[in-house]
Every structure is written in structure tokens, then in C-alpha cells.
Amino acid sequence: MIPAAPNSITCMSFGSEMILLFGTEDQKQRYLRSVCQGAKIGAVAVTEPDAGSDVLNVSTKAVEQDGGYLINGSKMFISNGDIADFLLSRCGLTNPDAASKTARHSVIVIDGDSPGIERNKIHGKTGDQSHDTAEINFSNVWVPKENLIGEEGKGFECFMAFSTGPGPILLPRAWVWPRAPLEMALKHTRKRKVFGKPLSESELVQDENWQRCNMD
Ligand SMILES: Cc1cc2nc3c(=O)[nH]c(=O)nc-3n(C[C@H](O)[C@H](O)[C@H](O)COP(=O)(O)OP(=O)(O)OC[C@H]3O[C@@H](n4cnc5c(N)ncnc54)[C@H](O)[C@@H]3O)c2cc1C
């Protein structure tokens, strides 16, 4: 089986690093305490349909309104997206025209039950089945100003702290994910008999690339 559990477990506290490092005491009490008690689940919503690796290109907008922010945009492939009690979202904020792209975004906590949020669970993944992944749409979602994490325009800095935080946990996962299906394929070719011999002895499967992959 391709291991999926590590992903589900490490995602339970997603985003907590940003609150811990940049959040106010009130935000820590409101969110971190419940995460530690196992009462709340967080999520980090950065990726968008048109911005994945290119994280500085996210275009979700958060415009100041009535003492808070009005948020509009879409997020994609969000771990825990369908079940999270709160989402730490990186939005294009009050300064989308800042000369430096790294000064345009801010991180805002959005409570999962805020009006205007639509979440759609993603079905049909080829792996990682135990792990909840969703697409999220924000349509005029209003959040109070006290939900801003750190300072306006410092979203990239916050996000980098998050990215490097769980790194040591995610690294073994990056090793296991491609290795597990390869091991499954090798095991199958050794066991499966075709034309009176194991499939692994067939010409194409004996290809140099396969030999190189043999991890015995
Ligand atoms: C199971 C799962 C859970 C996820 N959970 C979250 C989450 O919780 N929160 C969140 O915000 N996002 C999440 N993501 C999204 C993930 O962060 C993005 O998929 C990732 O950032 C890549 O973005 P993309 O899919 O748009 O690919 P793209 O950015 O379109 O990249 C496509 C391919 O091109 C490669 N590539 C990109 N740029 C370069 C370059 N300059 N040079 C060479 N190659 C390049 C990439 O490595 C990749 O292989 C999740 C994704 C998955 C599959």
C-alpha cells in the first residue's frame, strides 16, 4: 500500500507554525489551544488554480472593509480543506501594486463556517486516499481585522516560515511516495509468470532503466 497516513497526520496542525511565530496572544488562545487539544483542525490555503509552485502569483484578493477584510478568490488542492475549522489563507491584500511581489500578500485566518465559503472535496486522486483534499471558493467572505497574522504585506515571510517548518517531516514523505509504487511494481514483475517465466525476466522489463531501479 502506498503510505498516506503520514500526510494525514502531519496535516492536522497545518498552519499552526504561522500562528505560533507571528500570531497575537488572542490568536494563539483561539486557535493553537484547540489544535493542541485535538478539538480543531487547521489548513493552509495558498495554491490556486493558476498558481502552485509560483506562490507569489496568487491572486485571491482581501480588500479592507468595515473594520475587516472582504475576501474573494479560489484555492486548489487544500489539505484538510473540506474538514478544517479554520484556514490560513495567503491573499493578495491591500497592496497588490507594491513594487516587490514579496510585499503584496498577507496571511489571514478564515473561520471555516464563515458565510461565503464553498468547499468541494476532490475525488479520484491516484494516491493519498486517506488525506482530505479540497477546492475552496471565497465569495465576499468577511473577516475581522484581528484575523490578520503578523503585519500586512508580510505574508510571504510567514509562508516561508511555514514551508521550512514541516520540511523535515515532509522530506521522508517525498522519498517514500515514489519509492513505494516502484517497489510494488518490482514485486509484481517477480511474482507474475508470463510464458512460463517471471515477468521480470522479459526483455523490456530487463531494460537498463529497470536494472538501475532494482533496489535489492
Ligand atoms: C495531496 C496534495 C496536498 C496539497 N496540499 C496543499 C495545501 O494544504 N495547501 C496548499 O496551498 N497547497 C497544497 N497542495 C498544492 C501543492 O502545493 C501544489 O500542487 C504545488 O505547489 C505545485 O503546484 P501545481 O500543482 O500548480 O504545479 P505547477 O506549479 O504547475 O508545477 C507543475 C510541475 O512543474 C514543475 N515546475 C514548476 N516550476 C518549475 C521550474 N521553475 N523549473 C522546473 N520545474 C518546475 C513542478 O515541480 C511540477 O512538477 C497540495 C497538493 C497535493 C497534490
The ligand as a MOL file (V3000), in Angstrom:
LIG
                    3D

  0  0  0     0  0            999 V3000
M  V30 BEGIN CTAB
M  V30 COUNTS 53 58 0 0 0
M  V30 BEGIN ATOM
M  V30 1 C -2.0950 15.8440 -1.9610 0
M  V30 2 C -1.8230 17.3080 -2.0860 0
M  V30 3 C -1.9990 18.1600 -0.9850 0
M  V30 4 C -1.7680 19.5140 -1.1060 0
M  V30 5 N -1.9770 20.3300 -0.0120 0
M  V30 6 C -1.8760 21.6810 -0.1420 0
M  V30 7 C -2.1810 22.5450 0.9580 0
M  V30 8 O -2.5130 22.1070 2.0560 0
M  V30 9 N -2.1150 23.8920 0.7570 0
M  V30 10 C -1.7470 24.4370 -0.4330 0
M  V30 11 O -1.7190 25.6480 -0.5340 0
M  V30 12 N -1.4200 23.6410 -1.4900 0
M  V30 13 C -1.4830 22.2790 -1.3760 0
M  V30 14 N -1.1840 21.4570 -2.4340 0
M  V30 15 C -0.7800 22.0460 -3.6850 0
M  V30 16 C 0.7180 21.9490 -3.9070 0
M  V30 17 O 1.3930 22.8210 -3.0320 0
M  V30 18 C 0.9260 22.2810 -5.3900 0
M  V30 19 O 0.4280 21.1810 -6.1300 0
M  V30 20 C 2.3680 22.5370 -5.7000 0
M  V30 21 O 2.7590 23.7790 -5.1550 0
M  V30 22 C 2.6300 22.5190 -7.2020 0
M  V30 23 O 1.7710 23.4050 -7.8290 0
M  V30 24 P 0.9590 22.9510 -9.1500 0
M  V30 25 O 0.2430 21.6730 -8.8390 0
M  V30 26 O 0.1240 24.1200 -9.5810 0
M  V30 27 O 2.0680 22.6200 -10.2110 0
M  V30 28 P 2.8550 23.6620 -11.1230 0
M  V30 29 O 3.2840 24.8370 -10.3060 0
M  V30 30 O 2.0220 23.9360 -12.3310 0
M  V30 31 O 4.1040 22.7890 -11.4990 0
M  V30 32 C 3.9830 21.6740 -12.4040 0
M  V30 33 C 5.2960 20.9390 -12.4580 0
M  V30 34 O 6.3090 21.8240 -12.9510 0
M  V30 35 C 7.4180 21.8380 -12.0490 0
M  V30 36 N 7.9910 23.1930 -12.0100 0
M  V30 37 C 7.3940 24.3190 -11.5620 0
M  V30 38 N 8.2220 25.3660 -11.6770 0
M  V30 39 C 9.3650 24.8850 -12.1980 0
M  V30 40 C 10.6080 25.4750 -12.5510 0
M  V30 41 N 10.8450 26.7850 -12.3680 0
M  V30 42 N 11.5690 24.6780 -13.0760 0
M  V30 43 C 11.3690 23.3530 -13.2690 0
M  V30 44 N 10.2070 22.7350 -12.9490 0
M  V30 45 C 9.2180 23.4920 -12.4190 0
M  V30 46 C 6.8600 21.4470 -10.6910 0
M  V30 47 O 7.8520 20.8430 -9.8600 0
M  V30 48 C 5.7890 20.4430 -11.0920 0
M  V30 49 O 6.3340 19.1550 -11.2590 0
M  V30 50 C -1.3640 20.0820 -2.3400 0
M  V30 51 C -1.1640 19.2380 -3.4400 0
M  V30 52 C -1.3940 17.8760 -3.3190 0
M  V30 53 C -1.1830 17.0020 -4.5290 0
M  V30 END ATOM
M  V30 BEGIN BOND
M  V30 1 1 1 2
M  V30 2 1 2 3
M  V30 3 2 2 52
M  V30 4 2 3 4
M  V30 5 1 4 5
M  V30 6 1 4 50
M  V30 7 2 5 6
M  V30 8 1 6 7
M  V30 9 1 6 13
M  V30 10 2 7 8
M  V30 11 1 7 9
M  V30 12 1 9 10
M  V30 13 2 10 11
M  V30 14 1 10 12
M  V30 15 2 12 13
M  V30 16 1 13 14
M  V30 17 1 14 15
M  V30 18 1 14 50
M  V30 19 1 15 16
M  V30 20 1 16 17
M  V30 21 1 16 18
M  V30 22 1 18 19
M  V30 23 1 18 20
M  V30 24 1 20 21
M  V30 25 1 20 22
M  V30 26 1 22 23
M  V30 27 1 23 24
M  V30 28 2 24 25
M  V30 29 1 24 26
M  V30 30 1 24 27
M  V30 31 1 27 28
M  V30 32 2 28 29
M  V30 33 1 28 30
M  V30 34 1 28 31
M  V30 35 1 31 32
M  V30 36 1 32 33
M  V30 37 1 33 34
M  V30 38 1 33 48
M  V30 39 1 34 35
M  V30 40 1 35 36
M  V30 41 1 35 46
M  V30 42 1 36 37
M  V30 43 1 36 45
M  V30 44 2 37 38
M  V30 45 1 38 39
M  V30 46 1 39 40
M  V30 47 2 39 45
M  V30 48 1 40 41
M  V30 49 2 40 42
M  V30 50 1 42 43
M  V30 51 2 43 44
M  V30 52 1 44 45
M  V30 53 1 46 47
M  V30 54 1 46 48
M  V30 55 1 48 49
M  V30 56 2 50 51
M  V30 57 1 51 52
M  V30 58 1 52 53
M  V30 END BOND
M  V30 END CTAB
M  END
